[in-house]
Amino acid sequence: MRILALILVALIAALHSYIAYFEIFAWETTGPRVFATLPADLFADTVLLAANQGMYNAFLAAGLIWSLLIQDRKWQSNIASCFLIFVAVAGCFAAFTISTRILFVQAMPAIIALILLVLARRGASGN
């Protein structure tokens, strides 16, 4: 269970690393193709806003990657849980304000990883 949770943490970190790259470096080039329903001239005007948002995604990815490098299992779980909660809350807010699709792409994987971490921790403590 723990290994599966950590694999999911790594995948979520990779997703947020990609989102950070996209928002910081590829907003004007890739953005119009990804968000085809938005006017193309919007991307040049919002490049700094997207880069700022990308930094937040980079921080989420960094925290999740950091958690994977921690040797102590209890602290690894604590740090991973903290950053997964951040991801889940951000995903739920975005699902409510932008698109329900984000709930399934961002929030649900984080919630599933959190559940797996809790189950692994309970299994390790013998409860």
Buried (B, 14 or more C-beta within 10 A) or exposed (E): BBEBBBEBBBEBBEBBBEBBBBBBEBBBEBBBEEEEEEEEEEBEEBBEEBBEBBEBBBBBBBBBBBBBEBEEEEEBBBBBBEBBEBBBEBBBEBBEEEEEEBBEBBBBBBBBBBBBBBBBBEEEEEE
